[in-house]
Amino acid sequence: MPKAKKTRRKMKFDYNKDRKKLKKRLMKKANPRIENKQLREAWNPRKSTARNLQDMGLAYDPNRSLPINKDGRLGLNKGPKVTGHIVTKPYVLNQLEEEANLPVKDTKTLSSDLIQYVQHMIREHKEDYKAMARDEKNYYQDTPKQIKRKINEYKRCHAQHYEAFVASLAVPVAP
């Protein structure tokens, strides 16, 4: 009895596939790179994900670590349930807390074209947003509210430059 065509097609070897690359891709998926430095250094590849996180004092499943009790909602809460697991790597948690408490510098900036556009509008029209909307340099036909939003963004991102720019406008130019 002859074989079906589909089963025979599956048994053919595909010479166009690179088996080495396929294996690498599978291994990369099975063992992803841990981006966080503290977690990567404390990670034990022989242990499961849940066990590694538990050793570091982190939760694998937040629903298990902080369960919502029906009795607690009714006001019959008898106190927190304490699990008996010992944290063997508390330094990871401390390092993560220190890193989280570091102040973050605002790196948002605006393009030089947008800065020139906003400075031109302020130089020509001061605070008149309707006149700014009718200005010939308003190529993108921004509405008065959009222009106001761009000016406020410039004030927020480049506060020192804005103050210096406004101060230079206030000084009268000697003829």
C-alpha positions in Angstrom: 0.0 0.0 0.0 1.5 3.4 -1.0 2.3 6.1 1.6 0.4 9.4 1.7 2.1 12.3 0.1 2.1 14.6 3.1 3.8 12.1 5.4 6.5 11.4 2.8 7.1 15.2 2.4 7.7 15.6 6.2 10.5 12.9 6.2 12.7 14.7 3.6 15.8 16.5 5.0 15.9 20.2 4.5 19.3 21.2 3.2 18.5 24.9 3.2 18.2 25.1 7.1 21.3 25.6 9.1 21.0 23.2 12.1 23.7 25.0 14.0 21.8 28.3 13.9 18.5 26.5 14.8 20.1 25.0 17.9 21.6 28.4 18.9 18.2 30.0 18.5 16.6 27.4 20.6 19.3 27.7 23.3 18.9 31.4 23.3 15.2 31.1 23.9 15.6 28.5 26.6 18.3 30.5 28.4 17.7 34.2 27.8 20.3 36.8 28.9 19.5 38.4 32.2 19.8 42.2 31.7 20.0 43.2 35.3 23.6 43.0 36.6 22.8 42.0 40.2 20.5 39.2 39.1 22.9 37.9 36.5 25.8 37.6 39.0 23.7 35.9 41.6 21.9 33.6 39.2 22.4 29.8 39.5 21.7 28.1 36.2 21.3 24.7 37.9 18.3 26.0 39.9 14.8 26.9 38.6 13.7 30.4 38.0 11.3 30.3 41.0 14.0 28.9 43.3 16.6 31.5 42.2 14.2 34.4 42.8 13.2 32.9 46.1 16.8 32.7 47.2 17.3 36.4 46.4 14.2 37.4 48.3 12.1 38.2 45.2 8.7 36.9 44.2 8.2 34.6 41.2 4.4 34.7 41.4 3.0 37.8 43.1 -0.4 36.1 43.5 1.2 33.5 45.7 3.4 35.8 47.6 0.6 38.2 48.5 -2.6 36.3 48.2 -6.0 38.0 48.6 -7.9 36.2 51.3 -11.7 36.3 51.2 -11.7 36.4 55.0 -9.5 39.5 54.9 -12.0 41.4 52.8 -14.8 40.6 55.3 -12.7 41.9 58.2 -11.9 38.4 59.6 -8.1 38.8 58.9 -6.2 36.8 61.5 -2.8 38.3 60.6 -0.1 37.9 57.9 0.9 34.4 56.9 4.7 34.0 57.2 6.5 31.5 55.0 9.5 29.7 56.4 11.9 30.2 53.5 15.3 31.7 54.3 16.8 34.4 51.9 20.3 33.2 51.1 21.3 36.1 48.9 19.9 39.3 50.6 22.6 41.5 49.1 20.8 41.3 45.7 17.7 42.9 47.2 19.8 45.6 48.9 21.6 46.4 45.6 18.4 46.6 43.7 16.9 49.0 46.3 20.1 51.2 46.2 19.9 51.4 42.4 16.2 52.2 42.5 16.8 55.1 45.0 19.4 56.8 42.8 18.1 60.1 41.3 17.3 59.9 37.6 18.5 62.7 35.4 16.0 63.9 32.9 17.6 63.4 29.5 14.8 64.6 27.3 15.8 67.2 24.8 14.3 68.9 21.8 15.6 69.1 18.2 17.5 72.2 17.2 14.9 73.0 14.5 12.1 73.0 17.1 14.1 75.2 19.4 14.7 77.7 16.6 11.0 77.6 15.7 9.9 78.3 19.3 12.5 81.1 19.7 11.3 82.7 16.4 7.7 82.6 17.6 8.5 84.1 21.0 10.7 86.7 19.4 8.1 87.8 16.9 4.8 87.4 18.8 5.7 87.3 22.6 2.6 85.5 24.1 0.1 85.9 21.3 -0.5 82.3 20.2 -3.2 83.1 17.7 -0.7 85.3 15.8 1.9 82.6 16.0 -0.6 80.2 14.3 -0.9 82.7 11.5 2.8 83.2 11.1 4.4 82.3 7.8 7.1 80.2 9.6 4.3 77.9 10.9 5.0 75.4 8.1 3.1 72.5 9.8 0.1 74.7 10.5 0.1 74.1 14.2 -2.9 75.4 16.1 -2.4 77.9 18.9 -2.7 75.2 21.6 -0.1 73.0 19.8 2.3 76.0 19.7 1.7 76.7 23.3 2.4 73.1 24.2 5.7 73.2 22.2 6.7 76.4 24.0 5.9 74.9 27.4 8.0 71.8 26.5 10.9 74.1 25.6 10.5 75.9 28.9 10.6 72.6 30.8 13.4 70.8 28.9 15.7 73.8 28.5 14.9 76.1 31.4 18.3 77.8 31.5 18.3 78.4 27.8 14.8 79.8 27.9 15.6 82.2 30.8 18.7 83.4 28.9 16.7 83.9 25.7 14.0 85.9 27.4 16.6 88.0 29.2 18.3 88.8 25.8 14.9 89.9 24.4 14.3 92.3 27.4 17.6 94.1 26.8 17.0 96.9 24.2 19.4 96.9 21.2 21.5 100.0 20.9 21.5 101.6 17.4 
